[in-house]
Amino acid sequence: MFGKNNNKHLEKPSIFAGILLFICPIYYSPVYAKPENNLTHSISKYTLDNGLKVIIREDHRSPMVMTQIWYAVGSSDESGNQLGISHALEHMMFKGTTRVPNDEFTRLSRLYGGSVNAATFTNYTNYYQLYQKDFLALALEVEADRMSNLLLRQQDFDTEIKVVMEERRQRTDDNPRALASERFRWISYPTSHYRQPVIGYMKNLNTLQLNDLKKWYEDWYAPNNAILVIVGDIDTKQTLHQVKQYFSSIPAKTLPQRNDVQEHTNIGYRYMEVKLPVQVPNLFFAWNVHSLATAQNPQDVYALVMIKNILDSGITTRLQNNLVRKQKLATSVSVSYDPYNRGDSLFSVTALPVEGISLEEIEKALLAEIENLKNTPVSNDELNRVVTRYIADFIYSQDDIAGQARMIGTLEVNGLSYQLIDQLQQHYESVTPEDIQRVANTYFNQNNLSNMHILPDQKK
């Protein structure tokens, strides 16, 4: 049975033996952990002999289990004419193996009430399965199976590459803001592979071949290039035993060298103007900054996160209050920054002006807000309010098992440790007004800035 392997002569229980559980599931009384103040007190990390990292967290609040496997390969690892290959392979990972052919993977998940999906990003490709706890073994077996036995067939590739092309058309080519954002990354990341679109360009998708995907799969999909995160109503010891049962026989591989994702700072001011079929002009700003993985002083990163939240984390924060509500220059303003990146990151601002307001006017107002951060210390009251709200939001984001697994995997796959989860609160609480002012003066200068004006195309 899936829940437990009672046959000592059978190394791995059959994937179809799990049907018995659908009729007669194994019930057991879970061991409930005492409430812990720190998330990592209930997390265990192991590394199998083949290099697979396994991180298990018990959470007994509901009888569910989330498994996420994170492969350390994404669009930033692609080069030449193969842009988009990681995402194309992600699609093919659902097309069957030698043991679970065709669409049986998806059918099994529906049969047992599961939810499965995947996503490709710049630094990684991850796959998740959510099941009732009794079907953890099913999730592990099919995941281990497609790590090493994927059946890459021309008939599936011909269909799926058309699906990917249509996805590109709908999400990027027919979306002016998405298309502009894609172009903007080429000036904001002039030397880093982060400038490459995850989905690739249409010319790349047109030239990708099945053999290209086979080699990509053979090169990168290996236990020593993967992190398996399991969170839910499980027993750690029993779960680790099941993981070893399904994954330990998969051999490690010699992995290719990953592309560099560090960016030069103070490379010089970059400006681009594009005309696209938008109804109103758009402004894109981005400063090149460090992440926790690349910063010499981690305090810079925690300060950048707080600056992001000072500027934009609610209707009472500075950009919303000053530019949208008071000065009525913008209809919307948004700030983004990813501190948990394998390489360098961007501190980005996008804005839509009110009708009759030029991009130059809103650009001037935005830069004035940045200059205010440089020249005038943030009050302790404002900083404490922002820090408190941010920490509360972070804690709430870890309330469900999907959020927990996502945070653990994000940290680990980007070269950080899951143990950072328990340290983040004190790090953010340690940010001072002096840190804010110092970091603003360090990073937010014109030599570090990319600027794009998106103007309505008047052609009819």
N, C-alpha and C positions, 0 to 999 in steps of 0.2 A: 504493500500500500504506500501511498505517497507520504502519509504522516510519519511512518516509521518503517524502516527496512528490517524485517524479521528474517529474511533469507540470507544467511551468511555466505551462501555460494553465489549470490547475485550482487555484483559490485554496484550496479545502479538499477533501481526499480524502473520498470517500464513506464513510459509516459502515459500509456493507456490503462495501466493498473489503477490510476487515480479515479476512474469511473466508479470503483467500489466505494470510494469516499462519498460520492454523490448520493449513494443509497444508504450507506452506513458509516457516517463520519466518526472519527475518533474524538472523544471528548476527554478533556483533562482539566483539572483545576489549576489555573495559572497562579504563579507566585506573584503577589502584588508587592511592588517595591514601595518603601516608605517615601513620602514626598521629599524631594531634594531641592535645595535652593539652586544648585548648579546643574545645568543640563548634562555636562560631561560625566557626572558621577554615575550615570546609568549607561554610559557608552563604553564599548570595548573595541579595541582595534587589533587586528591580527594580519600577518602576512604569510600566505601559503608558500611552500617551497618553490612554486613556479612563479612567484612574484605578485600574485593577485593580492591586493589590499582589501581587507574585509572589515567593515565598520558596522557594528551592531548596536542598536539602541532599543531597550525594552520600554514600551509605553502601553500600559494595560488598560487604558481608559475605554477602548472599544475593541471588539474582536476582529481587528483588521491588521494587515501587514502590507507595507510598501517596500518594494525592492527597486532600487535604481542602480544601474550599472553605467559608469562614466568612463568612456574611452578618451585618453588624452590625445585627441587628434581632431582638428577642425579646419575651418577655412584658412586660418593663418598658416597652416602647414602645407598649403597647396602652392604650386608654382606653375608658370608657363601656361599652357593651354588646358590645364586640368582644373581650373577654377570651378567650384561647384561639385567636385567629385565626392567630398565627404557627405554632402546633403543627398546626392543621388544614391550613394550606398546606404544611407539611412533608410530610404524608401525600400531598397531591395532587401533589407534585413527582415521585412515582413512577408517575403514571398516564398518562404519555405526552406527546409533543409532536406537532407537525405532521409531523415527519420520522421520529420513532420512536414510533409510536402504541401505545395500549393498554399492555400489560405487556411490551413489547419491551425496555425498559431492563433489567428484572430478568432476562429470558430471555437477553439478551446476556451479562450478567455470569455467569450459570450456564454458558453455552456456552463461555466463555473462562476458566473456573475462577476467577472473581473473587469478591469479597465486597463488598457495598454496604450502607450503612445511613445513618441520619441521627439527629439529636437537636436538640431545642429547649430553650433555657435562658432565663434572665432577660435576658441581654445579647446573645445571638446565636443563630443557627440554623446548624448545620454539617452538611455532607454528606461522606461519605468513600467512596472506592473503593480496594480493594486488589487488585492484579493482578501477574502475572508481568511483568517489565519490558518484554517485547516488545509488550504491549498498553497501554502508556501513552497512545499516541495515541487509542485507543478511549475511555479514561477521559476524556481532555481533550475529545474531540469531543462525547460525549454530555453532559458537564457544561456546556459552552458552549451546546449546543443547548437545554437546559432552562433556562438563564439567560434566554433571550430568546424561546423558541418554545413555552413550556408551553401545553398544550391543556387548558383548564379546562372540563370538560363537566358538565352537571347530573347525568347518570347516574352518573358517578364520584363526584361530591360527595355524592349521596344515600347511596351505600354507605359512603364513608369517614367521613362525619360520624357515622354509627352506630358505626363502629369506634372512633372517638375517644370517643364517649359510653360505650361498653363499657369502654374503657381507664380512663376516669374512675371508673366504678363499681367496677372490680376493684382499682385501685391506690389510690383515695382514699375513696370513699363507703363501701366495705365493709372498709376498713382503719382502725380507730379511731385508731391512732397517726399515720397519715398525715393523717387528717381533723383531728386535734388540732394537728398541726404546721402545717397550712394556716391554722387559726384563730389560732395563735400568732403567725404572721407579721403579722397585722393589728395586734397590740399592740406587736410588736418593731420594726416599720417603720411607725409611725403617719403619716408624711408622705411616704414614698418609694414609688414604684411597684413596688419589690421585694416589697411585701406581696401582690401579685397572683399567683395560682397560674398556673403555666406552661400547664396544660391548660385553664384557664378553669373557670367554674362551669357546671353543667348548664343553668341558665337562659340563659346566653350561647350555649352550643352549640345550644340549641333555636331560637335566633333568628338565628344566623349564616346568611347567604345566599351563594350562589355569587358574586354581584356584589361582595360584601364582600371575598372572597378575591382576585378579579381585581384590584381596586383595590390591595389590600395588595401583591400581586405586582408590579403596575406601579409602585408607589411605592418599594419597598425593594429589589427584586431587580435590581441594576444593578452593572456592573463597578466603579464608583467607591464602592460600598458593600460590596465583597467583598475577601477575602484568600485567595489560592490558595497552599496549602502543598504542596510536593512533596518527598518524602524517599524515597530508595532507590538502587538500582543503576542510575544514570543519568549522563549527561554533561550538565553544566550548560548549556553553550552550545547543544547540540542540543535540550535540553528547553525552553529559553527560546524557541528558534525555533518549536517546536511550539505553545507557549502563544500566541505572537503569531499564529500561523496560524489558530487557532481562536477566540481571544477578541478580537483587536484591532479587528475590524469591529463589535463590539457597542457602541452609543453609550452615553456617560455620561448620567446623569439628574440633574435637580435633586431633591435628597433632602429629605424632611420633616425638621423639627426633632425631635430625640429628647427624650423625657421626662426630667425631672430625677430623678436617683437618689441625691442626697445627703440625708442624714438629720440632723435636729437632734440635738445631743448634750446630755446632762443635761436631757432633756425632762421628767423626772419618773418616779417609780416606777410601773410598770404591773403589775397582777395580774389574772389570769383563772382562774376555776375552772370546769371543765366535767365533766359526767358522761357517760361513754361506755361501750359494752359491752367494757371491758377486764377482764382477770382480776386484775391487780394495779395499784395506783396508779402514776402516772408523774409525774416532775418535769421541767419544762423551764425552763432559765435562759438568758438572753441579754443581753449588754451591747452597746450600740451602740458600734462602734469604726470606725476608718478603715482604708482599704486603701492599697496603694502609689500608686494613682491619686489619692487624696484627702488623704493625710496631708501635713501641712506638713513634718514630720520623718520621713523614711523609716525611720530607726532605730527608731521606735516600732513599725512594722510587723514588722521583723525580730525585735524583742523579743517581740511578741505571738505570732509563730510559735513561738519558743522556749518561751514560757510554755505554749502549747498542748501542746508535746511534754514539758515538765516534768510537767505534770499527767496527760497521757494519751498515751503512745506505746509502751506495752508493759506487761507484768505487773509490772515492777519500778518503774514510775513512780508518782507520788504518790497519785493517786486510786485506782488499782488496788490499790496496796500498802496504803494506809491505810484506805480506806472498804470495799473488797471483802474483802481478806485479813485484815487485823488487826482492825478494828472490827466487821467483818461486818454493816455497815449496808446495803450495796447488793449486788445480784446482778450489776449491770453499771453502768458509768459511761462516758460517751462525751463527748469534747470536739471541737468543730469550729470552724474559722476559715479563711476564704478571703482570702488577702492579695492575689490577682491579680484584683480586682474593678473594674469600670468606675466604680462608685459606692462608697458606704460599705458596710461589712460588719457581720457579727455575730460575736461570740465566744460560742459556745453550749455549754451543758452539758446533757445529759440523763441521768437516773438512774432505775433501778428498785430500789425498796427490798426488803430481805429481808422475808419474811412476819413480821408483828408489829411492824415498824418503820414509824413514820408518816412522811409526807412532810415534816412540820415537823422531825423529827429529822435526816433526811438533808440537808435544806436547811441546817440549822444546821451540820452537819459540813462541807458544801461551802463555806459562807461562811467557816468557820474556816480552811480550806485557803487560801482567797484572802487572808484577813487575814495568814496566815503569810508569803505572798509579799510583802505590803506591808511587813511589819515586820521580817522576818528575811532578810538577803541570802542568795541561793542560793550554795552553795559552788562554788568553781571546778571541783572534781572532778565534781560533778553536772552543771553546765552544760556542761563539755567532753564528758562522756559523751553527753549529749542531742544536742549539736551534731554530734558525730561520727556518731552513728546517723542523724540526719536527713539529713546530707549524703550518707552512703552510700546511704540509701534513694532520695534524689533522683537520684544517679548511676545506680543500677540501673534507675530508672524511665525513663531515657533510652536504655536498651540496645536496645530494639526500635524500628522505624521508626514504628510507630503512636504510641508514647510521645513520640518526638521531635517528630512533627508536631503532636501534641496540645498540647505545651508551647509550641511556637513560635506556634501559632494562638491559644492562650489569652492569651499576653502581648500579641500584636499587636492582637487584636480588642478588648481591654480598655484600649487606649490606652497600652500599655507597649511596649518594644522587645524583640525576640528577643535582642538583644545582652546583655540582662540575665542570660541563662542563664549566661554565663561569669563574671558578677560575684556571683552569689548565694552561692557558697561563701564568699568573703571577707566578704560582708556578714553572713552568719550567724555566722562565726567572730569577727566584731568585737563581737558582743553581749556585754555585761558584766553582772555581778551588779547593778551600779548601774542599768543600763538596765532590767533586769527589775523592780526595786523601783520605779523612777520610773514606768514604764508601768503597773504594777499599781495604783499610787496615783492615776494620772491617769484611767484608764478604769473601773476596777472599783469604782464607787460606786453607791449605791442610786438616785440620780437618773438613772442610765444603764441601769437594770436592768428587764427584763421577766421576769415569773415566772408560770408556769402550773402548776396542780395538776390532773391528770387523775385523776378518781375513778371507780371501778366504778359503773355504773348498776345499782341494785338492782331496777329494774322488771323484771318477768317477763312 
